[in-house]
């Protein structure tokens, strides 16, 4: 069993390295600092999936301060959701930095974040994990502490921002799916007219699943909240994207790198993802996996 001392020790290392990293950034000159402030999500709004997100762009010294503060934003705040994590998209372009030292610091910090995550996930039971973490570090949002810091040291052609629609996937057997539906039949659903209608809907879903073969595989492909990402491009073929949950650090680039901005999010018309799949249980985004 992971002890409170082990958790606290791993966290203290992560926290110390975070502060050293922030100090390093304070010492670096920068040619550009952009921070994109997103609206806070209150506890009462965490289940609402927004159709639009307004982005407030901050630049210069104010952005630089917000960028530095974002790396330490890992604790729950009163009235704000701890389920919908606050994201801090931004771009800090470092100039004339001690490249080797800064890269080593980021890699060291990311390694500490991974070790802390591994320590926490060694606790198998979700309830025990929650109790252990919050006894050791009250009000910590573990997922925020896990976030990796992304950077680039070679000069790409461009660094741009966009919004990504992600999907959470889970593979199920027929038995597991029926057990899930059996449990949900007992839930109350405020969107239904009455409990009988709800149970009738679940019964129809169970019949659909029951008609499958015992060896058939199922998958839930549930859409998650839209999130900002950074797209880094060298060529049309050589490109990658990473999460923009934390500001992106561009170290000593050439002056001709093309830099983009994060625009407001507006949900596209229709549901293109749902059109791609023939869901057996539309409510749960549950589909049959073709062998």
C-alpha positions as semicolon CSV with decimal commas, in nm:
position;residue;x (nm);y (nm);z (nm)
1;X;0,000;0,000;0,000
2;X;0,128;0,347;-0,088
3;X;0,181;0,549;0,229
4;X;0,096;0,911;0,301
5;X;0,469;0,982;0,337
6;X;0,539;0,839;-0,012
7;X;0,264;1,048;-0,170
8;X;0,376;1,363;0,007
9;X;0,741;1,301;-0,081
10;X;0,667;1,256;-0,452
11;X;0,445;1,562;-0,450
12;X;0,702;1,778;-0,270
13;X;0,959;1,693;-0,537
14;X;0,710;1,782;-0,811
15;X;0,621;2,108;-0,636
16;X;0,985;2,207;-0,579
17;X;1,072;2,142;-0,944
18;X;0,767;2,342;-1,056
19;X;0,885;2,642;-0,854
20;X;1,239;2,609;-0,994
21;X;1,095;2,592;-1,346
22;X;0,892;2,909;-1,286
23;X;1,205;3,081;-1,152
24;X;1,394;2,973;-1,466
25;X;1,124;3,124;-1,686
26;X;1,137;3,450;-1,490
27;X;1,508;3,475;-1,573
28;X;1,455;3,413;-1,947
29;X;1,389;3,687;-2,195
30;X;1,086;3,641;-2,416
31;X;0,985;3,778;-2,753
32;X;0,618;3,685;-2,729
33;X;0,373;3,593;-2,453
34;X;0,010;3,517;-2,534
35;X;-0,236;3,373;-2,281
36;X;-0,590;3,268;-2,367
37;X;-0,819;3,298;-2,068
38;X;-1,116;3,060;-2,076
39;X;-1,438;3,099;-1,875
40;X;-1,448;2,936;-1,530
41;X;-1,681;2,638;-1,490
42;X;-1,883;2,641;-1,168
43;X;-1,983;2,329;-0,976
44;X;-2,343;2,368;-1,096
45;X;-2,238;2,391;-1,462
46;X;-1,995;2,099;-1,487
47;X;-2,245;1,872;-1,664
48;X;-2,336;2,133;-1,925
49;X;-2,155;2,082;-2,256
50;X;-2,108;2,431;-2,405
51;X;-2,201;2,516;-2,763
52;X;-1,957;2,806;-2,756
53;X;-1,657;2,920;-2,554
54;X;-1,540;3,281;-2,547
55;X;-1,164;3,329;-2,540
56;X;-1,006;3,636;-2,382
57;X;-0,659;3,700;-2,524
58;X;-0,397;3,852;-2,294
59;X;-0,057;3,961;-2,424
60;X;0,276;4,093;-2,301
61;X;0,373;4,117;-1,934
62;X;0,020;4,039;-1,812
63;X;0,020;3,722;-2,025
64;X;0,367;3,631;-1,900
65;X;0,243;3,653;-1,539
66;X;-0,066;3,441;-1,619
67;X;0,152;3,182;-1,794
68;X;0,382;3,150;-1,493
69;X;0,086;3,124;-1,253
70;X;-0,082;2,854;-1,462
71;X;0,193;2,598;-1,391
72;X;0,105;2,607;-1,022
73;X;-0,273;2,599;-1,064
74;X;-0,336;2,251;-0,924
75;X;-0,570;2,308;-0,628
76;X;-0,947;2,314;-0,608
77;X;-1,099;2,661;-0,580
78;X;-1,419;2,737;-0,395
79;X;-1,725;2,733;-0,619
80;X;-1,537;2,602;-0,924
81;X;-1,569;2,253;-1,068
82;X;-1,290;2,005;-0,994
83;X;-1,432;1,764;-1,254
84;X;-1,402;2,003;-1,550
85;X;-1,041;2,109;-1,518
86;X;-0,939;2,466;-1,587
87;X;-0,726;2,479;-1,902
88;X;-0,454;2,736;-1,960
89;X;-0,376;2,763;-2,332
90;X;-0,096;3,001;-2,413
91;X;0,233;3,048;-2,593
92;X;0,562;3,168;-2,447
93;X;0,842;3,230;-2,698
94;X;1,175;3,226;-2,514
95;X;1,476;3,406;-2,658
96;X;1,849;3,378;-2,575
97;X;1,783;3,110;-2,312
98;X;2,030;2,856;-2,178
99;X;1,868;2,598;-2,400
100;X;2,032;2,291;-2,247
101;X;1,947;2,394;-1,890
102;X;1,584;2,481;-1,966
103;X;1,519;2,158;-2,156
104;X;1,676;1,955;-1,875
105;X;1,454;2,134;-1,622
106;X;1,133;2,066;-1,819
107;X;1,227;1,701;-1,871
108;X;1,309;1,664;-1,501
109;X;0,973;1,818;-1,405
110;X;0,778;1,603;-1,649
111;X;0,954;1,295;-1,511
112;X;0,850;1,395;-1,157
113;X;0,491;1,443;-1,274
114;X;0,491;1,094;-1,427
115;X;0,639;0,944;-1,109
116;X;0,374;1,116;-0,895
117;X;0,100;0,984;-1,122
118;X;0,245;0,632;-1,105
119;X;0,256;0,655;-0,725
120;X;-0,111;0,756;-0,705
121;X;-0,234;0,500;-0,959
122;X;-0,061;0,224;-0,760
123;X;-0,361;0,254;-0,526
124;X;-0,617;0,030;-0,700
125;X;-0,941;0,132;-0,534
126;X;-1,082;0,468;-0,647
127;X;-1,223;0,559;-0,305
128;X;-0,901;0,462;-0,128
129;X;-0,702;0,661;-0,384
130;X;-0,914;0,971;-0,328
131;X;-0,882;0,946;0,051
132;X;-0,506;0,884;0,038
133;X;-0,435;1,179;-0,191
134;X;-0,655;1,428;-0,012
135;X;-0,528;1,327;0,331
136;X;-0,172;1,386;0,209
137;X;-0,239;1,697;-0,001
138;X;-0,575;1,861;0,078
139;X;-0,765;2,014;-0,217
140;X;-0,518;1,887;-0,477
141;X;-0,663;1,820;-0,824
142;X;-0,448;1,523;-0,924
143;X;-0,522;1,544;-1,297
144;X;-0,401;1,904;-1,298
145;X;-0,079;1,801;-1,122
146;X;-0,020;1,525;-1,379
147;X;-0,026;1,762;-1,677
148;X;0,282;1,741;-1,893
149;X;0,460;2,060;-2,002
150;X;0,505;2,066;-2,380
151;X;0,782;2,254;-2,555
152;X;0,972;2,276;-2,883
153;X;1,334;2,369;-2,932
154;X;1,379;2,325;-3,306
155;X;1,225;2,597;-3,522
156;X;0,908;2,458;-3,681
157;X;0,729;2,615;-3,976
158;X;0,433;2,708;-3,755
159;X;0,276;2,679;-3,411
160;X;-0,101;2,722;-3,415
161;X;-0,401;2,659;-3,190
162;X;-0,727;2,480;-3,253
163;X;-1,013;2,307;-3,072
164;X;-1,029;1,928;-3,057
165;X;-1,328;1,699;-3,009
166;X;-1,204;1,391;-2,827
167;X;-1,377;1,062;-2,752
168;X;-1,342;0,843;-2,444
169;X;-1,351;0,476;-2,547
170;X;-1,418;0,162;-2,343
171;X;-1,439;-0,197;-2,468
172;X;-1,708;-0,424;-2,323
173;X;-1,824;-0,784;-2,348
174;X;-2,191;-0,860;-2,401
175;X;-2,218;-0,962;-2,034
176;X;-2,060;-0,637;-1,913
177;X;-2,292;-0,430;-2,132
178;X;-2,603;-0,609;-2,001
179;X;-2,485;-0,560;-1,641
180;X;-2,435;-0,189;-1,711
181;X;-2,784;-0,155;-1,856
182;X;-2,933;-0,354;-1,567
183;X;-2,788;-0,105;-1,320
184;X;-2,904;0,193;-1,522
185;X;-3,262;0,062;-1,522
186;X;-3,281;0,146;-1,153
187;X;-3,159;0,502;-1,197
188;X;-3,396;0,795;-1,204
189;X;-3,364;1,008;-1,517
190;X;-3,501;1,363;-1,499
191;X;-3,509;1,390;-1,878
192;X;-3,775;1,119;-1,903
193;X;-4,145;1,186;-1,845
194;X;-4,165;0,914;-1,581
195;X;-3,971;0,619;-1,441
196;X;-4,176;0,368;-1,636
197;X;-4,080;0,530;-1,967
198;X;-3,716;0,525;-1,861
199;X;-3,728;0,156;-1,771
200;X;-3,903;0,078;-2,100
201;X;-3,623;0,250;-2,293
202;X;-3,354;0,056;-2,106
203;X;-3,545;-0,271;-2,164
204;X;-3,538;-0,209;-2,540
205;X;-3,163;-0,144;-2,521
206;X;-3,112;-0,468;-2,330
207;X;-3,299;-0,662;-2,598
208;X;-3,072;-0,518;-2,864
209;X;-2,761;-0,626;-2,675
210;X;-2,906;-0,965;-2,580
211;X;-2,956;-1,048;-2,949
212;X;-2,578;-1,045;-3,004
213;X;-2,353;-1,349;-2,981
214;X;-2,176;-1,413;-2,650
215;X;-1,835;-1,355;-2,809
216;X;-1,929;-1,028;-2,978
217;X;-1,736;-0,723;-2,858
218;X;-1,885;-0,382;-2,788
219;X;-1,734;-0,040;-2,748
220;X;-1,852;0,285;-2,595
221;X;-1,723;0,583;-2,791
222;X;-1,843;0,876;-2,582
223;X;-1,765;1,234;-2,687
224;X;-1,594;1,445;-2,422
225;X;-1,580;1,821;-2,375
226;X;-1,400;2,011;-2,647
227;X;-1,046;2,113;-2,552
228;X;-0,777;2,344;-2,692
229;X;-0,469;2,196;-2,855
230;X;-0,142;2,314;-3,009
231;X;-0,054;2,210;-3,363
232;X;0,318;2,213;-3,445
233;X;0,410;2,182;-3,812
234;X;0,742;2,137;-3,988
235;X;0,608;2,012;-4,321
236;X;0,273;1,879;-4,443
237;X;0,387;1,530;-4,339
238;X;0,599;1,619;-4,035
239;X;0,359;1,763;-3,783
240;X;0,212;1,681;-3,443
241;X;-0,038;1,811;-3,191
242;X;-0,038;1,823;-2,811
243;X;-0,273;1,937;-2,539
244;X;-0,295;2,309;-2,470
245;X;-0,407;2,252;-2,111
246;X;-0,085;2,433;-2,015
247;X;0,102;2,703;-2,208
248;X;0,333;2,582;-2,484
249;X;0,700;2,684;-2,456
250;X;0,890;2,766;-2,777
251;X;1,262;2,791;-2,701
252;X;1,501;3,009;-2,908
253;X;1,313;2,982;-3,241
254;X;1,402;3,147;-3,569
255;X;1,216;3,477;-3,621
256;X;1,017;3,351;-3,921
257;X;0,814;3,085;-3,733
258;X;0,444;3,145;-3,802
259;X;0,246;3,178;-3,480
260;X;-0,131;3,139;-3,459
261;X;-0,398;3,234;-3,207
262;X;-0,675;3,050;-3,025
263;X;-1,011;3,172;-3,156
264;X;-1,349;3,147;-2,984
265;X;-1,505;2,800;-3,000
266;X;-1,837;2,756;-3,178
267;X;-1,986;2,409;-3,196
268;X;-2,024;2,296;-3,560
269;X;-2,370;2,220;-3,695
270;X;-2,477;1,859;-3,672
271;X;-2,300;1,572;-3,501
272;X;-2,049;1,436;-3,752
273;X;-1,913;1,175;-3,512
274;X;-2,254;1,020;-3,454
275;X;-2,314;0,994;-3,828
276;X;-2,000;0,784;-3,869
277;X;-2,122;0,505;-3,642
278;X;-2,428;0,286;-3,619
279;X;-2,484;0,281;-3,244
280;X;-2,665;-0,014;-3,086
281;X;-2,738;0,203;-2,784
282;X;-2,742;0,562;-2,902
283;X;-2,780;0,701;-2,550
284;X;-2,447;0,547;-2,442
285;X;-2,269;0,576;-2,779
286;X;-2,237;0,197;-2,767
287;X;-2,141;0,022;-3,090
288;X;-2,056;-0,330;-3,198
289;X;-1,693;-0,387;-3,292
290;X;-1,661;-0,557;-3,628
291;X;-1,426;-0,857;-3,618
